[in-house]
Amino acid sequence: MTMASSPRNASILVIDDEEVMRDILDTLLTREGYRVHLATSGEEGIELARSTPFDAAIVDVMMPGIGGVGTLEELKKIDDDLPVLMVTAFASVETAIAAMKLGAFDYINKPFKNDEVLVVVRNAVERRLLKAENIALRQTLQAQHHDFSGIIGRSGRMKQVFDLIIQAAPSRSTILITGESGTGKELVARAIHSNSTRSDRAFVTVNSGNLPSDLLESTLFGHVKGAFTGAVYPKKGLCDLADKGSIFFDEIGNIALETQAKLLRVMQEREFMRLGGMDTVKVDVRIIAATNCNLEKMMQEGQFREDLYYRLHVISVYLPPLRERKDDIPVLAQHFLAKYSDENSKTGLELTVDALDLLTDYDWPGNVRELENVIERAVVLTPGPKIGADLIPEKVRASPMFHIPRFVVPPEGISFKEVITNVEKRLIESTLEATGGVQKRAADLLHIKPTTLSEMIKRYGIGPRRKKVEAGAVLGTSASAPAPARQLAYPAANSPREE
């Protein structure tokens, strides 16, 4: 989204295959103070929109190639808030109306009057700017009134997490945070506490997986004198410390069944007994739990209490892995870059485009924690202000990045089945090259079973490869076909092998 200060200096994208129409709209809009960018086809306009933000777009309905409606759909995928105006002849008004149902802002009939065009464009841009101002105001108010405890994310997935935190935090309900290791579950727990009515009381973290059962119970509930060898003095537990506040159980799936029963009593009755004691202790704590395990499966296997599972599962917050919110990688990388630049007294550091591309393409099995470690390492080791691809660890650089170029179906048509088969074969080949021919690792990267990969290797007759795979050859395109933006090749594998 551009930050135009007024409708007059807004940025407008004009997509029309007719040179005369492009010239007319360019002259008309430029005279009014708009910054105009011209595209001769839907494909060209889509590429421009991917690299440059606009305040509005004007798209001709009848164009060869992708066409006006197809262009509209692609533009809305890139920027759903972009107001798109459709230009149509009288005979294609029905198409324009259909485009309105797909999200077009308005349509203009040919031949059009200049004043009519300017009014519609002005309305579109003003709505765009008003919406941008509302979003900025909402974000400002959110920042003023909500504490997200350092959670970084601007993607749609993370906005859903922020909204759920805001909605759930004021209640007393138990909250279960799920997600892979390294996604930031404790940060979400802290944000829930910080935005609750208990924010001025203690937030206590229990590392559930690090303690044996008896020691965990003593840590949680305290013990009386003589409860066990060495219990010379009575001792209060973490539940006492968290009274009127929140207690966070990290990796709650690791808690033993006997301790689960006692934790359930705390949740149901708001009371517990100290280890070795007979008296009940009343407590008011809010329980927030997190796990990277499938608790439902553990429950079915008898490893997790059913009653505790349903007590925990009142409100569930799912934290998506980093590979599912790659839009957040650049902002996370910049955040960690600033953090570790300060810690290491280095100024003016920046990531090169190649380095950022590598970070964005990598799947991050260790999630945000792994990304943070990579940035910290790069900051410490960089000899100058530029952090390039050479400072990115080998495992990140060697991850398979499979790029399919934009593909235009020829007039005579094409066999869909053959194209998909070719894509599958080349993807397997490039992944095997990236893993040095290790089938198990390749299967993990492709998220398929090793046996499935082995069968596909046999079916496609994939053997030892000496030639580097070119991304542009994936679909068997002709020499005139557009090349992908970036092509990467990997060392040839001696032969696919199992490990």
GULUM-689730 format. One record per residue (C-alpha): residue number from 1; residue in three letters; x, y, z. Coordinates in steps of 0.25 Angstrom, whole numbers, plus 5000, padded with zeros to 4 digits. Last residue first. Layout:
ATOM   pos   code      u      v      w
ATOM   NUM    ala      X      Y      Z
...
! end
This chain:
ATOM   pos   code      u      v      w
ATOM   499    glu   5078   4825   5020
ATOM   498    glu   5073   4822   5006
ATOM   497    arg   5081   4825   4993
ATOM   496    pro   5078   4834   4981
ATOM   495    ser   5091   4834   4973
ATOM   494    asn   5104   4842   4972
ATOM   493    ala   5096   4854   4974
ATOM   492    ala   5099   4867   4966
ATOM   491    pro   5102   4879   4974
ATOM   490    tyr   5090   4889   4973
ATOM   489    ala   5085   4899   4964
ATOM   488    leu   5078   4912   4966
ATOM   487    gln   5070   4920   4957
ATOM   486    arg   5064   4934   4960
ATOM   485    ala   5053   4942   4954
ATOM   484    pro   5048   4930   4946
ATOM   483    ala   5050   4931   4931
ATOM   482    pro   5039   4935   4921
ATOM   481    ala   5037   4925   4910
ATOM   480    ser   5044   4928   4897
ATOM   479    ala   5054   4916   4898
ATOM   478    ser   5042   4907   4899
ATOM   477    thr   5036   4902   4912
ATOM   476    gly   5038   4887   4916
ATOM   475    leu   5031   4890   4929
ATOM   474    val   5043   4889   4938
ATOM   473    ala   5053   4894   4928
ATOM   472    gly   5054   4908   4935
ATOM   471    ala   5058   4903   4948
ATOM   470    glu   5070   4897   4942
ATOM   469    val   5075   4884   4948
ATOM   468    lys   5089   4881   4949
ATOM   467    lys   5095   4869   4941
ATOM   466    arg   5101   4858   4947
ATOM   465    arg   5089   4850   4952
ATOM   464    pro   5089   4836   4957
ATOM   463    gly   5075   4829   4954
ATOM   462    ile   5061   4834   4953
ATOM   461    gly   5052   4824   4946
ATOM   460    tyr   5040   4832   4948
ATOM   459    arg   5032   4820   4954
ATOM   458    lys   5045   4815   4962
ATOM   457    ile   5047   4829   4968
ATOM   456    met   5032   4830   4971
ATOM   455    glu   5032   4817   4978
ATOM   454    ser   5044   4821   4987
ATOM   453    leu   5037   4835   4990
ATOM   452    thr   5025   4827   4995
ATOM   451    thr   5033   4818   5003
ATOM   450    pro   5040   4830   5009
ATOM   449    lys   5027   4836   5013
ATOM   448    ile   5024   4850   5008
ATOM   447    his   5026   4864   5014
ATOM   446    leu   5035   4868   5002
ATOM   445    leu   5046   4872   5011
ATOM   444    asp   5045   4859   5020
ATOM   443    ala   5044   4851   5007
ATOM   442    ala   5058   4857   5002
ATOM   441    arg   5064   4854   5016
ATOM   440    lys   5060   4840   5015
ATOM   439    gln   5064   4838   5001
ATOM   438    val   5078   4843   5003
ATOM   437    gly   5083   4847   4989
ATOM   436    gly   5092   4858   4993
ATOM   435    thr   5080   4865   5000
ATOM   434    ala   5080   4876   4990
ATOM   433    glu   5082   4867   4978
ATOM   432    leu   5070   4858   4983
ATOM   431    thr   5061   4871   4984
ATOM   430    ser   5065   4875   4970
ATOM   429    glu   5061   4861   4965
ATOM   428    ile   5048   4860   4972
ATOM   427    leu   5044   4873   4967
ATOM   426    arg   5048   4870   4953
ATOM   425    lys   5039   4857   4954
ATOM   424    glu   5027   4864   4960
ATOM   423    val   5028   4875   4950
ATOM   422    asn   5029   4866   4938
ATOM   421    thr   5017   4858   4943
ATOM   420    ile   5009   4870   4945
ATOM   419    val   5012   4875   4931
ATOM   418    glu   5009   4861   4925
ATOM   417    lys   4995   4861   4932
ATOM   416    phe   4991   4875   4928
ATOM   415    ser   4994   4871   4913
ATOM   414    ile   4995   4884   4906
ATOM   413    gly   4986   4893   4897
ATOM   412    glu   4988   4897   4882
ATOM   411    pro   4987   4912   4886
ATOM   410    pro   4999   4910   4896
ATOM   409    val   4997   4910   4911
ATOM   408    val   5005   4921   4917
ATOM   407    phe   5014   4917   4928
ATOM   406    arg   5020   4927   4939
ATOM   405    pro   5033   4920   4943
ATOM   404    ile   5032   4909   4954
ATOM   403    his   5043   4911   4965
ATOM   402    phe   5047   4900   4974
ATOM   401    met   5056   4904   4985
ATOM   400    pro   5063   4892   4991
ATOM   399    ser   5070   4895   5004
ATOM   398    ala   5085   4897   5002
ATOM   397    arg   5086   4911   5006
ATOM   396    val   5079   4908   5019
ATOM   395    lys   5087   4896   5023
ATOM   394    glu   5100   4903   5019
ATOM   393    pro   5098   4914   5029
ATOM   392    ile   5096   4929   5024
ATOM   391    leu   5108   4937   5025
ATOM   390    asp   5112   4935   5010
ATOM   389    ala   5098   4939   5006
ATOM   388    gly   5102   4954   5010
ATOM   387    ile   5101   4962   5022
ATOM   386    lys   5106   4976   5018
ATOM   385    pro   5112   4985   5029
ATOM   384    gly   5125   4979   5030
ATOM   383    pro   5133   4967   5036
ATOM   382    thr   5120   4959   5038
ATOM   381    leu   5122   4948   5049
ATOM   380    val   5114   4953   5061
ATOM   379    val   5103   4959   5052
ATOM   378    ala   5102   4946   5044
ATOM   377    arg   5102   4937   5056
ATOM   376    glu   5091   4945   5063
ATOM   375    ile   5083   4945   5050
ATOM   374    val   5084   4930   5049
ATOM   373    asn   5080   4928   5064
ATOM   372    glu   5068   4937   5062
ATOM   371    leu   5063   4929   5050
ATOM   370    glu   5064   4916   5058
ATOM   369    arg   5056   4922   5069
ATOM   368    val   5045   4926   5059
ATOM   367    asn   5043   4912   5054
ATOM   366    gly   5053   4901   5057
ATOM   365    pro   5048   4894   5044
ATOM   364    trp   5051   4907   5037
ATOM   363    asp   5045   4905   5022
ATOM   362    tyr   5056   4913   5015
ATOM   361    asp   5051   4921   5003
ATOM   360    thr   5050   4934   5011
ATOM   359    leu   5064   4933   5018
ATOM   358    leu   5070   4930   5005
ATOM   357    asp   5063   4942   4998
ATOM   356    leu   5068   4951   5010
ATOM   355    ala   5082   4947   5008
ATOM   354    asp   5081   4949   4993
ATOM   353    val   5075   4963   4995
ATOM   352    thr   5086   4967   5005
ATOM   351    leu   5083   4968   5019
ATOM   350    glu   5087   4981   5026
ATOM   349    leu   5096   4986   5037
ATOM   348    gly   5098   5001   5040
ATOM   347    thr   5103   4999   5054
ATOM   346    lys   5110   4989   5062
ATOM   345    ser   5111   4989   5077
ATOM   344    asn   5109   4974   5079
ATOM   343    glu   5096   4975   5087
ATOM   342    asp   5091   4986   5078
ATOM   341    ser   5093   4979   5065
ATOM   340    tyr   5087   4967   5072
ATOM   339    lys   5074   4973   5074
ATOM   338    ala   5074   4981   5061
ATOM   337    leu   5077   4969   5053
ATOM   336    phe   5066   4961   5061
ATOM   335    his   5055   4971   5057
ATOM   334    gln   5060   4972   5043
ATOM   333    ala   5059   4956   5041
ATOM   332    leu   5046   4956   5048
ATOM   331    val   5041   4967   5038
ATOM   330    pro   5046   4959   5026
ATOM   329    ile   5041   4946   5031
ATOM   328    asp   5027   4950   5034
ATOM   327    asp   5022   4948   5020
ATOM   326    lys   5027   4934   5021
ATOM   325    arg   5015   4930   5030
ATOM   324    glu   5013   4916   5028
ATOM   323    arg   5028   4912   5028
ATOM   322    leu   5029   4920   5041
ATOM   321    pro   5020   4910   5048
ATOM   320    pro   5006   4914   5051
ATOM   319    leu   5002   4917   5066
ATOM   318    tyr   4989   4911   5069
ATOM   317    val   4981   4917   5081
ATOM   316    ser   4971   4908   5087
ATOM   315    ile   4960   4913   5097
ATOM   314    val   4953   4903   5106
ATOM   313    his   4963   4892   5103
ATOM   312    leu   4970   4891   5116
ATOM   311    arg   4957   4885   5123
ATOM   310    tyr   4955   4876   5111
ATOM   309    tyr   4969   4870   5112
ATOM   308    leu   4968   4869   5127
ATOM   307    asp   4956   4861   5127
ATOM   306    glu   4962   4852   5116
ATOM   305    arg   4975   4849   5124
ATOM   304    phe   4987   4848   5115
ATOM   303    gln   4995   4836   5112
ATOM   302    gly   4983   4827   5110
ATOM   301    glu   4986   4825   5095
ATOM   300    gln   4973   4833   5092
ATOM   299    met   4978   4844   5101
ATOM   298    met   4991   4844   5094
ATOM   297    lys   4984   4846   5081
ATOM   296    glu   4976   4857   5086
ATOM   295    leu   4988   4863   5092
ATOM   294    asn   4996   4864   5079
ATOM   293    cys   5009   4869   5084
ATOM   292    asn   5015   4883   5082
ATOM   291    thr   5009   4888   5095
ATOM   290    ala   5005   4900   5103
ATOM   289    ala   4997   4903   5115
ATOM   288    ile   4991   4915   5122
ATOM   287    ile   4984   4913   5135
ATOM   286    arg   4978   4925   5143
ATOM   285    val   4981   4924   5157
ATOM   284    asp   4972   4927   5170
ATOM   283    val   4977   4918   5181
ATOM   282    lys   4971   4910   5193
ATOM   281    val   4980   4901   5201
ATOM   280    thr   4975   4888   5205
ATOM   279    asp   4981   4881   5218
ATOM   278    met   4986   4867   5218
ATOM   277    gly   5001   4869   5215
ATOM   276    gly   5012   4861   5209
ATOM   275    leu   5013   4869   5196
ATOM   274    arg   5004   4881   5198
ATOM   273    met   4989   4879   5196
ATOM   272    phe   4982   4887   5185
ATOM   271    glu   4970   4896   5182
ATOM   270    arg   4963   4904   5171
ATOM   269    glu   4953   4893   5171
ATOM   268    gln   4953   4890   5156
ATOM   267    met   4966   4895   5151
ATOM   266    val   4974   4892   5163
ATOM   265    arg   4967   4878   5164
ATOM   264    leu   4971   4876   5149
ATOM   263    leu   4986   4879   5153
ATOM   262    lys   4985   4868   5164
ATOM   261    ala   4980   4858   5153
ATOM   260    gln   4991   4862   5143
ATOM   259    thr   5001   4859   5154
ATOM   258    glu   4997   4845   5154
ATOM   257    leu   4997   4844   5139
ATOM   256    ala   5011   4849   5138
ATOM   255    ile   5013   4863   5131
ATOM   254    asn   5020   4863   5118
ATOM   253    gly   5008   4868   5110
ATOM   252    ile   5008   4881   5118
ATOM   251    glu   5019   4886   5109
ATOM   250    asp   5021   4899   5116
ATOM   249    phe   5011   4901   5127
ATOM   248    phe   5008   4915   5130
ATOM   247    ile   5002   4920   5143
ATOM   246    ser   4995   4933   5143
ATOM   245    gly   4992   4943   5155
ATOM   244    lys   4983   4944   5167
ATOM   243    asp   4991   4933   5173
ATOM   242    ala   5003   4930   5164
ATOM   241    leu   5013   4930   5176
ATOM   240    asp   5005   4920   5183
ATOM   239    cys   5003   4911   5171
ATOM   238    leu   5018   4912   5170
ATOM   237    gly   5020   4905   5183
ATOM   236    lys   5021   4908   5197
ATOM   235    lys   5032   4901   5206
ATOM   234    pro   5032   4894   5219
ATOM   233    tyr   5046   4892   5225
ATOM   232    val   5055   4880   5227
ATOM   231    ala   5050   4873   5214
ATOM   230    gly   5063   4866   5212
ATOM   229    thr   5057   4852   5211
ATOM   228    phe   5042   4854   5208
ATOM   227    ala   5030   4860   5213
ATOM   226    gly   5037   4863   5226
ATOM   225    lys   5033   4878   5227
ATOM   224    val   5021   4880   5218
ATOM   223    his   5023   4882   5203
ATOM   222    gly   5020   4892   5192
ATOM   221    phe   5009   4891   5181
ATOM   220    leu   5016   4893   5168
ATOM   219    thr   5031   4891   5171
ATOM   218    ser   5027   4879   5180
ATOM   217    glu   5019   4873   5170
ATOM   216    leu   5030   4875   5159
ATOM   215    leu   5040   4869   5168
ATOM   214    asp   5031   4856   5170
ATOM   213    ser   5028   4855   5155
ATOM   212    pro   5042   4857   5150
ATOM   211    leu   5045   4871   5144
ATOM   210    asn   5049   4877   5131
ATOM   209    gly   5036   4874   5123
ATOM   208    ser   5027   4883   5131
ATOM   207    asn   5035   4896   5130
ATOM   206    val   5026   4904   5139
ATOM   205    thr   5025   4918   5136
ATOM   204    val   5019   4928   5146
ATOM   203    phe   5013   4941   5143
ATOM   202    ala   5011   4949   5156
ATOM   201    arg   5000   4960   5158
ATOM   200    asp   4999   4974   5151
ATOM   199    ser   4994   4967   5138
ATOM   198    arg   4983   4960   5145
ATOM   197    thr   4972   4967   5138
ATOM   196    ser   4977   4962   5125
ATOM   195    asn   4985   4968   5114
ATOM   194    ser   4999   4965   5120
ATOM   193    his   4994   4950   5124
ATOM   192    ile   4990   4947   5109
ATOM   191    ala   5003   4954   5104
ATOM   190    arg   5011   4945   5113
ATOM   189    ala   5004   4933   5108
ATOM   188    val   5007   4937   5094
ATOM   187    leu   5021   4940   5097
ATOM   186    glu   5022   4926   5103
ATOM   185    lys   5017   4920   5090
ATOM   184    gly   5027   4926   5082
ATOM   183    thr   5028   4917   5069
ATOM   182    gly   5041   4910   5074
ATOM   181    ser   5035   4896   5076
ATOM   180    glu   5022   4894   5068
ATOM   179    gly   5009   4899   5071
ATOM   178    thr   4998   4899   5081
ATOM   177    ile   4994   4909   5092
ATOM   176    leu   4983   4904   5102
ATOM   175    ile   4975   4915   5109
ATOM   174    thr   4968   4913   5122
ATOM   173    ser   4956   4923   5124
ATOM   172    arg   4957   4935   5133
ATOM   171    ser   4953   4945   5123
ATOM   170    pro   4960   4958   5119
ATOM   169    ala   4971   4951   5110
ATOM   168    ala   4962   4943   5101
ATOM   167    gln   4957   4954   5091
ATOM   166    ile   4971   4961   5091
ATOM   165    ile   4979   4949   5089
ATOM   164    leu   4969   4944   5078
ATOM   163    asp   4971   4957   5071
ATOM   162    phe   4986   4955   5072
ATOM   161    val   4986   4941   5067
ATOM   160    gln   4977   4945   5055
ATOM   159    lys   4987   4956   5052
ATOM   158    met   4998   4945   5052
ATOM   157    arg   4991   4937   5041
ATOM   156    gly   4988   4950   5033
ATOM   155    ser   5003   4953   5033
ATOM   154    arg   5009   4965   5041
ATOM   153    gly   5017   4957   5051
ATOM   152    ile   5026   4960   5063
ATOM   151    ile   5022   4956   5077
ATOM   150    gly   5030   4965   5087
ATOM   149    ser   5020   4964   5099
ATOM   148    phe   5008   4967   5091
ATOM   147    asp   5003   4978   5100
ATOM   146    his   4990   4984   5097
ATOM   145    his   4985   4998   5099
ATOM   144    gln   4994   5007   5092
ATOM   143    ala   4999   4997   5082
ATOM   142    gln   4984   4994   5078
ATOM   141    leu   4981   5009   5078
ATOM   140    thr   4992   5011   5068
ATOM   139    gln   4988   4998   5060
ATOM   138    arg   4974   5003   5059
ATOM   137    leu   4978   5017   5055
ATOM   136    ala   4987   5011   5044
ATOM   135    ile   4976   5002   5039
ATOM   134    asn   4966   5014   5039
ATOM   133    glu   4976   5023   5031
ATOM   132    ala   4979   5012   5021
ATOM   131    lys   4964   5010   5019
ATOM   130    leu   4962   5025   5017
ATOM   129    leu   4973   5025   5007
ATOM   128    arg   4967   5014   4999
ATOM   127    arg   4953   5020   5000
ATOM   126    glu   4959   5033   4995
ATOM   125    val   4967   5026   4984
ATOM   124    ala   4954   5019   4979
ATOM   123    asn   4945   5032   4980
ATOM   122    arg   4956   5040   4972
ATOM   121    val   4957   5029   4961
ATOM   120    val   4942   5029   4960
ATOM   119    val   4941   5045   4959
ATOM   118    leu   4953   5046   4949
ATOM   117    val   4946   5035   4940
ATOM   116    glu   4933   5043   4940
ATOM   115    asp   4940   5056   4937
ATOM   114    asn   4947   5050   4925
ATOM   113    lys   4934   5045   4919
ATOM   112    phe   4935   5030   4915
ATOM   111    pro   4933   5023   4901
ATOM   110    lys   4934   5013   4907
ATOM   109    asn   4927   5010   4920
ATOM   108    ile   4934   5011   4933
ATOM   107    tyr   4933   5000   4944
ATOM   106    asp   4934   5000   4959
ATOM   105    phe   4942   4995   4971
ATOM   104    ala   4944   4981   4966
ATOM   103    gly   4943   4970   4976
ATOM   102    leu   4938   4958   4969
ATOM   101    lys   4924   4962   4969
ATOM   100    met   4928   4975   4962
ATOM    99    ala   4935   4966   4951
ATOM    98    ala   4922   4960   4948
ATOM    97    ile   4916   4973   4946
ATOM    96    ala   4928   4976   4937
ATOM    95    thr   4925   4964   4929
ATOM    94    glu   4911   4967   4928
ATOM    93    val   4915   4981   4922
ATOM    92    ser   4923   4974   4911
ATOM    91    ala   4915   4979   4899
ATOM    90    phe   4915   4993   4905
ATOM    89    ala   4930   4994   4904
ATOM    88    thr   4937   4992   4917
ATOM    87    val   4947   4999   4926
ATOM    86    met   4948   4992   4940
ATOM    85    leu   4953   5000   4952
ATOM    84    val   4961   4992   4963
ATOM    83    pro   4962   4997   4977
ATOM    82    leu   4973   4990   4984
ATOM    81    asp   4969   4985   4998
ATOM    80    asp   4972   4970   4994
ATOM    79    asp   4986   4973   4990
ATOM    78    ile   4994   4962   4982
ATOM    77    lys   4982   4952   4982
ATOM    76    lys   4973   4964   4978
ATOM    75    leu   4982   4967   4966
ATOM    74    glu   4981   4953   4962
ATOM    73    glu   4966   4953   4962
ATOM    72    leu   4965   4966   4954
ATOM    71    thr   4975   4961   4944
ATOM    70    gly   4966   4949   4941
ATOM    69    val   4954   4958   4940
ATOM    68    gly   4962   4967   4930
ATOM    67    gly   4968   4956   4921
ATOM    66    ile   4979   4946   4923
ATOM    65    gly   4984   4946   4909
ATOM    64    pro   4977   4956   4900
ATOM    63    met   4969   4968   4906
ATOM    62    met   4955   4971   4908
ATOM    61    val   4952   4976   4922
ATOM    60    asp   4961   4988   4922
ATOM    59    val   4967   4990   4936
ATOM    58    ile   4969   5003   4944
ATOM    57    ala   4977   5001   4957
ATOM    56    ala   4977   5008   4970
ATOM    55    asp   4986   5013   4981
ATOM    54    phe   4998   5005   4976
ATOM    53    pro   5009   4997   4982
ATOM    52    thr   5021   4993   4973
ATOM    51    ser   5028   4979   4971
ATOM    50    arg   5016   4970   4970
ATOM    49    ala   5007   4980   4964
ATOM    48    leu   5017   4982   4953
ATOM    47    glu   5017   4967   4950
ATOM    46    ile   5001   4967   4950
ATOM    45    gly   5001   4979   4940
ATOM    44    glu   5011   4971   4931
ATOM    43    glu   5002   4959   4931
ATOM    42    gly   4989   4967   4929
ATOM    41    ser   4995   4973   4917
ATOM    40    thr   5001   4987   4912
ATOM    39    ala   5004   4992   4925
ATOM    38    leu   5005   5007   4929
ATOM    37    his   5009   5014   4942
ATOM    36    val   5002   5027   4946
ATOM    35    arg   5006   5037   4957
ATOM    34    tyr   4993   5045   4959
ATOM    33    gly   4994   5060   4958
ATOM    32    glu   4981   5063   4951
ATOM    31    arg   4989   5065   4938
ATOM    30    thr   4995   5051   4940
ATOM    29    leu   4981   5045   4941
ATOM    28    leu   4976   5051   4927
ATOM    27    thr   4989   5049   4920
ATOM    26    asp   4991   5034   4924
ATOM    25    leu   4977   5031   4922
ATOM    24    ile   4977   5036   4908
ATOM    23    asp   4991   5030   4905
ATOM    22    arg   4987   5016   4910
ATOM    21    met   4974   5017   4902
ATOM    20    val   4981   5020   4889
ATOM    19    glu   4991   5009   4892
ATOM    18    glu   4981   4998   4893
ATOM    17    asp   4985   4986   4902
ATOM    16    asp   4980   4993   4915
ATOM    15    ile   4985   4992   4929
ATOM    14    val   4986   5006   4936
ATOM    13    leu   4993   5006   4950
ATOM    12    ile   4990   5018   4958
ATOM    11    ser   4999   5024   4969
ATOM    10    ala   4993   5035   4978
ATOM     9    asn   4998   5049   4977
ATOM     8    arg   4984   5056   4975
ATOM     7    pro   4977   5047   4985
ATOM     6    ser   4985   5053   4997
ATOM     5    ser   4997   5048   5005
ATOM     4    ala   5000   5036   4997
ATOM     3    met   5005   5025   5006
ATOM     2    thr   5005   5014   4996
ATOM     1    met   5000   5000   5000
! end
